[in-house]
């Protein structure tokens, strides 16, 4: 009727350390730890906005999908991403400039009704 239940070993929280980041900039960093109960938050790379000892982390580069706010010492490998965002936006603009001929269409003024021919 009873089963032996072995409790999962949870790693210890990394020690708090002082991390000096510019609060006006966005960084990319890896989440390396989270509290028990937060298993739904994956240990992976996120975009973060640091705020003194904590940081808001986001799933996307545009900072639209916020994942929460965790202490900075739960993250590692901080890389500033403002230059990366500027470079990507320049590439997108160049791509659209090169492909303008695909989006040009003859636009004619609509005068009344138009009959649809199926045959």
N, C-alpha and C positions, 0 to 999 in steps of 0.2 A: 504493500500500500504506500510506502514511503520511498522516496529516492534520495540518494545523496546528492546534495547541491554544493558544488564548489564555486565559490565566489570568484568572479573574474578579477584578475590582478590589474589594477589601474595604475599607470605610471605616475610618479610623483610630479608635481608642478615644478617647472623650471624656476630657479631662483630669480627673484626680482633684480633687475639690473637697470642702471640708468642708460637710457637710449636717447640721444640727442638728435631729433629730427625737426626740420622746418615745418611748422604747422600750416604754412601757406602752400605747401607742395603735396603732390600725390605720389605715393610709393607703391611698388609691387613687392609683396613679401609672402613668405610661406608660413601658414599656421602650423605650429608643431605640437600644440597641446590645447586641450579644452577640458572643462570640468566634466565630471561624470554626470550624465543626464543631458549633455549636449552632443550626443553621438551623431545626431542628424547633420551637424556641421562638419563637413569633410576636412580632413587634414590635407590641404592643397594650397596653391598660390591664390592670393586675393589682391585687390587694389585697396589701399588703405589711406585714410586721412588721419594723421596723428593729432591727438589733443592731449598735451602734457604727458600723463602716464598711461593713457588708453588710446585706442584708435577705432574709428568706424571702419568696418571692412565691407567691401562691395564685390559682387560677383562679376560685374562688367566694367569695362574701361571707361564708359560714359558716366559711371557712378549713379546709375538709376536704380539698381537692385541691391539695396542695403541688406547685409546679412546680420548685422548687430554691432555691438561695441565690446571689444575684449581688451585686456591689458596688453601693452606693447611687448612685454617679455614673453608672451605666448607666440610671438612671431619672430622670424629670423630671415636673414638674406634680403635686407631692404635695398631696393633699387628705385631711383627716381624715374618716373615715367612721363614727365611733361615733354621731354624731347621726343620720346617714342610716339606720343599722341600727335605732335606737330608733324612728324615725318609721315605718319600714316595718312593724315588728312591731306598732305601735299600729294601723296601717291594717288589718293582717290580723285582729287581735282584733275591731276594729269590724265588719269584713266578716262574720265568723262570728256576731257578736251580731245583726246585721241579718238574717241568713239562717237563724236557728235553726229557723224553721218548716219549712224544707226537710228537716231532718234528724230531725224528730220522727216516731216510728213507734209504733204500738200494739204493745207487747211482751206476748205471752201466754205463760203457763207451759206447757211441753210435757209432756203426760201420755201417755206411751206412744208408739205408732206412729201415723203419719198417712198415709192413703192418698192417692196422687197421682192426680188426675183429669185425663185428657188430653182428654176430650170434653165 
